Every structure is written in structure tokens, then in C-alpha cells.
Amino acid sequence: MHCRDCGEKLTLGFVENEGLVPYCPKCGKFKFPFFPVAVSMTVINKDESKILLAKHVGDEDFKLFAGYIKKGESAEKAIPRELKEETNLAAVKWRYFSSRYHEEKDVLMLNFLVTATESEIKLGEEIEEARWCTVEEAKTLIRKDSTAEYFLNGAINELGKKR
């Protein structure tokens, strides 16, 4: 591992209450790990009877909607931007649900339960298919043993508590 500022090879140094942390001898600073953050969206309709799933171009599996948070952008700003880019739907309201590290892409996923309009879907370049599903259909279609399935199951449990 190398310093992201100067390129020097990092060593490990001890930090109280943190343990061993990468250290740059050239910069003289500890370099805590850095990785991207993205929003994951469990998109539901207004009456909470349907869940919107996406199939990305070149992918066989249905997933939840997701997108990287841009530099200087908040998660709350990324949600409506990403949903609009990918489906042309408006995010009406949202609330944070949970987070999970997604090892496959080395990203921290922040999951939100997002209520969206049910107007006409116009797919962006990344999405091959988007489909409103019942809860049971969504559970069947979502990629098994995935971060998306983890978030979907949590959202379904949360929605079930409200009924």
C-alpha cells in the first residue's frame, strides 16, 4: 500500500484506540483507509405495495438502484439525482435505512428507503430494464446472497412492521 498524497510505501504504526494504521514516513502522517461511498435505494411506490428493481446493461440479475456519491455531494442529493438519471422518476421522500460494506466493488453502501412517483419510466444508459414488482416478485427476482438482497429483505421487514 502506498500514500495517496506522495506515493511513498506505507508502514504500519500504532494509534491509541485504533490499533495498527497505515503510516507515511515521508508525510509524517497516519493514512486511514479511503474508499468510495454510494447510495443504494430500495424504491417503493406511494402506497408501499410495489418495489422497483433494475437490471443493468449486460447483467442477468435484478438489483436495487444505486449510485456513487459525487465529491462534495451529500447522500441526500445523490438519491434524487441518481433515480432521475436512471429512470426519469422523481424521488418524493426518503429515509436512511442501513449501511453495508460491499466488498465486490470496495464501496460503503448507504441504503435508503425511497418513495418515488409511478410516472412513465425512461431508462438511462446504464439500465436495461426496470420493473415495478410485488414484494413476493421482488424477493424472487433479486440477486441471491447479494448486498441488494440484504437491503431488500431489511426494507421488506421494515415495511411489514408498518402494516
C-alpha positions, -999 to 999 in steps of 0.1 A, spaced: 0 0 0 13 35 -9 5 70 2 -23 86 -18 -6 120 -14 31 114 -21 33 77 -33 57 66 -5 53 30 7 32 29 38 43 12 70 21 3 100 20 25 131 1 21 163 -26 46 172 -42 47 206 -78 33 204 -73 24 167 -46 -2 166 -23 -5 136 -29 21 110 -10 28 77 16 55 82 35 75 57 71 82 68 76 109 42 45 129 50 47 120 87 10 113 89 -13 83 95 -33 75 64 -66 60 73 -81 38 45 -102 56 19 -128 40 -3 -159 53 -22 -194 57 -8 -226 51 -27 -263 53 -21 -284 22 -25 -321 27 -29 -350 4 -21 -375 23 -43 -412 19 -34 -444 34 -47 -465 58 -26 -489 31 -12 -458 8 -5 -473 -20 -25 -446 -22 -51 -408 -22 -53 -388 -10 -83 -360 -33 -94 -334 -27 -121 -314 -49 -145 -282 -32 -156 -269 -34 -192 -251 -67 -196 -262 -81 -163 -286 -111 -158 -297 -102 -123 -322 -77 -109 -308 -53 -83 -318 -22 -64 -309 12 -77 -276 26 -66 -251 53 -75 -218 68 -63 -219 100 -42 -200 126 -61 -173 147 -44 -189 175 -25 -224 159 -27 -244 146 2 -262 113 1 -295 132 2 -286 150 -30 -274 118 -47 -307 100 -42 -329 121 -64 -301 127 -89 -294 90 -94 -330 80 -96 -338 107 -122 -307 98 -143 -316 61 -143 -354 61 -146 -366 97 -150 -387 91 -119 -389 117 -91 -379 107 -56 -407 121 -34 -393 113 0 -366 91 15 -352 80 48 -319 63 58 -323 26 64 -289 9 69 -254 5 56 -231 -23 45 -196 -26 31 -199 -41 -4 -166 -60 -9 -172 -68 -46 -168 -31 -55 -149 -19 -24 -176 6 -15 -196 16 15 -233 14 6 -258 36 24 -292 22 19 -323 44 18 -360 36 16 -371 59 -13 -407 67 -23 -409 75 -60 -436 87 -84 -451 60 -106 -449 80 -138 -435 67 -171 -401 51 -167 -375 64 -192 -343 43 -188 -309 59 -187 -278 44 -204 -269 21 -175 -303 3 -171 -316 -23 -195 -349 -29 -177 -368 -15 -147 -398 -32 -133 -423 -25 -105 -428 -57 -86 -449 -70 -57 -429 -78 -26 -430 -115 -35 -419 -109 -70 -390 -87 -58 -378 -114 -34 -378 -139 -63 -361 -117 -88 -334 -101 -67 -298 -115 -70 -294 -141 -43 -268 -137 -15 -261 -101 -26 -259 -67 -8 -291 -59 -27 -309 -89 -13 -297 -79 22 -311 -44 19 -343 -56 2 -351 -81 30 -344 -54 56 -368 -30 39 -395 -56 35 -393 -64 72 -395 -26 80 -425 -21 57 -442 -51 72 -440 -35 107 -459 -5 95 -489 -26 83 
